[in-house]
Amino acid sequence: SGKKPLRILVVSMGGTRREVLEQVVASEFKDEIVLGFTPGVDGVQLRGKKARGWDPDNQGGQACLKAGINAEKYRNSGARKVRETDSRVLGTALAHLQAMAVALEEGYDLIVEDNIRFCKDAAKMLRGVLEEGRDDDLVYFGHMSYEDTMCMIHKIASKGVADLPSHLKAQSGTYTIGMPRAIRNGKLVDLVWGMYGYRVSRRAFETMVKILNDDPGKLIWRKRRGVDVRPLDRILPRLVLDHLKGTCRLSRVPVLIRMPPGYLASKIHVNYDARYFEASTLQLHLTKRTWEDVHLVPEEREAIPSLLEKHPIPIMPDIEAKFDENGCLIIPNGKTDTKKKKAKKNKPNRTKKGKGSETPSEKKLSRSSQNPSLQAINEYISRMKDAKSPSHATQSTELKPMKIPEQAEDLPACISVIITTSPVPSCPSTGLLETVLESTVKYVPDLVDVNIIVVCDGVRIQEKNNFRRGTVNEEMKAAYVEYKKRLRALSDSGKGIWKKSTVVELESRHGFGFAVREALRLVSTPLVLVLQHDRTFMRSFDLLGTCRALASSPTINYVTLQTKSTLNNTKRMASILNRSGFSVKIPKEAYEPRTVEGVPLTPIVSWVDSTHICKTSWYRDFVFNRFLKLVVRGGFIEDQFGQAQIAHIRECGFGVHEFWGTWLLDDKQERCVGHVHGRRAVTKEQKEAMIEVTKNSRGGTEARWAAAIAVSVKNTMQEQRDDEEATITRAQKLPPPS
C-alpha cells in the first residue's frame, strides 16, 4: 500500500511472551507492523531493606533515570516496605514510565504490553484510531472495565445515546469516541483501566513525571498497616481529564484484546485471569465478534472451548447510559463497597436537640438508606415483581425442573452435594475430609446415592503458610498437590459415597464463596447441600422433609442446620437487628417455629456458611448475581452477603425476610453440625512425632507446646481412625450398587 509500517513499542520481560508476539506479527502483519521492545522492571527488587532495584545499574534505577523519576526519593519514601504483590505493580508503573519516554523520544506510534493479542483487522483499525487521536493527550486501543460499565461504553460507541454531551460529540470520530468522566454515587470513579494498548502525549507525560516527583504519595502512600501502590492506569486518565483538562479517546471497537489464560498466565494478577477472560469475551460479543476474530497461537486456540465452558458470556441487564449536567457518565449503584469502615461507638448526644438536629440512631438510619448495595437490591426486587429480572449468573449446566420428592429414592434427582476443601496442616492425608464423609454416611445415609462435587481451591505461594488467606510455602504446596491426587484416587475408586463423585481443581485462589460458585456450574439438580471439609454431622435430621419444604414453598430459599452458634437463634435475632442504634420490630410469630412439610423452621436474619441446603437457582440468580456483587473473591458468603441482608432488613423492616427466604431447621436444641479445627487437625504420624518430641524434651516451652497440640488433636479429631494406613471409610465397606 506504500504506507509506512506502524511502530509499536512493547513492554516485556522477554521469554515466551515476547516470542509469541514476534511470531504473530511476523506471520500476520509482516509489512504492516514493526515491533520494538523496552524491558520490564522486576518489582520484587524494589522492596526490602536494601531495595537494590533502585540502584542505577538495576532495572528500576535505569527506568527512573530514563523517565526522569527521582529513584532515591522513592526508595526512602516507603517503597521498600510495600507488599510483594504491590511491588510488582510498582515495577510495572516504572516500566511504563520508561516506555513513554522511549516512545516519545524515538517516535513510536503506541505502547503495548506483551499480554495483548491483535484482532484480525488490527492494522487498519490502528491507523484509523491514530489519525483521529494524533493530537489527543491519551488514546486507548483496548481497555478493561466492569461488565455494566462496558455495556454503557458500547452503547455510547455504537451511537445508541441520543443526548451525547457536546464535548464528547466533538471528540468522537469514525474509529474513536471521547472518554467521559464517570461518577458513582456522586463521586468520581475510574471508567476504564488497563495499560495494554495506549498512546500518550508529551504534555501528559511530562506533567505526570513532575507530579510524581513532587509528591511520591500519588503513586505510593503509607497506611496504618503497610504501604500501598496505586496502579499507573488509575493515575493517568485522572491526570488528563481532571488536572490537564485534556482530551482522551477510546477505540469504538477494541483493537487489542488481553490474551486468554491457560497457556500463559498473568505475572501480577493471576487471581483475576478468569475475570479478565470474561470481560474480553463480553467485549468481543458486544462488538459482534468472537475469539475466532483474534490472532492466537495454537495452544491458546485449543484452550478457548474449555475456557468458554467454564466462563460463558455473562448476561447483563439493559442499562441506559445517562449523563449529568456536567457531562459525567452516571454509573449505577450496583457495585458493593467492600471496604467497610469500622462503626464508631454511639456516644451520648450531649448537644441540645433543636431544629434540624439528629440523634446518632437517626444518622445511622440515614446512612443506611443511602447504601448503594441496598438500592441495587431494592431495584432487583422491583424487577422480580415485574417478572423482568434476568439471570446474571453464568450457567454451564441446565437445571432439572423443581419437583417435590415423595420418597428417599427421589433425592438423587433433587439434590447434589458440594464439598469445599483447601490446604490444612494434615495434608497430604485425606483423613479430615473422610471424617466428614464418614459422619455423612452414619447420620445422613440418603446422601450416599447423590452426586458429590469436591472443589479444591487454588493457592498462592509465599514464604509462610497462612491457610485462611490461601497462601502456602513450596513444601505445603507439594503436600496439597499430593492431597488432591489422593482425592482423585478415592473418587476414581467409585466405592461407597464416592461412587458419584467429581473432583474439581481450581487453578487460582478463589475463597469459599467463589469456590462454591465454580462448583455450581456442574450442578443440574434444583437443590444443593453445601459442606465444608471441617464440618461433620453430629446427629441425623429429616433430609427428605427439608427438601420437600424447599421445593414446595417460594419463600424458602435456604435452610441451615443447627450449630452451636444458632442454638439461641431467636434471642440472637433481636440482638443482631437492633445493634448500633437501630430498632426493628420483629413479629411474635417469628419466634415460633413454622412447620412446613413436617419440618420446623424459624427465620434466620443473616446467611450462615455452615452446612446448609439451598435452591440452586437462588444461588445462581441472586447470591452470585454479577450486577449486585454481594460475594467477593477470596471471602466467605456470610461476610458480605450476610451483612447486606442484615442492613436490608434494618432499612425496610422484617417483612423483607420473605424475599431473602433464609431459615433455620429448628428441629432440636442440639447441634446437628460440629466443627473440626482444620488448622489444628493432624494425622496420626504427625501426632506421634509431636509426642516423641515431648518424650525427648527435658521440659519447658517446647514440651508444653507439643503436649498441648496432642491434647487438642485428641479433642478435635475424635472421629479420625487410629489406623490411617488403610484410609478406608465405612462408606467404602457398603455393598456395591446393584
PyMOL commands that set and color helices and strands:
alter all, ss='L'
color gray80, all
select helices_A, chain A and resi 16-28+43-46+52-54+59-67+71-75+79-81+84-106+122-133+147-157+166-171+202-214+216-218+232-243+270-286+291-293+298-310+360-369+372-385+408-413+431-443+445-449+467-469+474-493+496-498+511-520+543-552+564-566+569-577+588-591+616-623+637-652+654-660+684-696+701-716+730-733
alter helices_A, ss='H'
color red, helices_A
select strands_A, chain A and resi 6-12+33-39+110-113+116-118+138-140+176-178+182-184+187-189+197-200+220-223+226-229+248-251+256-258+329-331+415-421+452-456+460-461+471-472+501-505+527-532+535-537+558-560+594-596+599-603+612-615+662-665+673-675
alter strands_A, ss='S'
color yellow, strands_A
deselect
rebuild
show_as cartoon
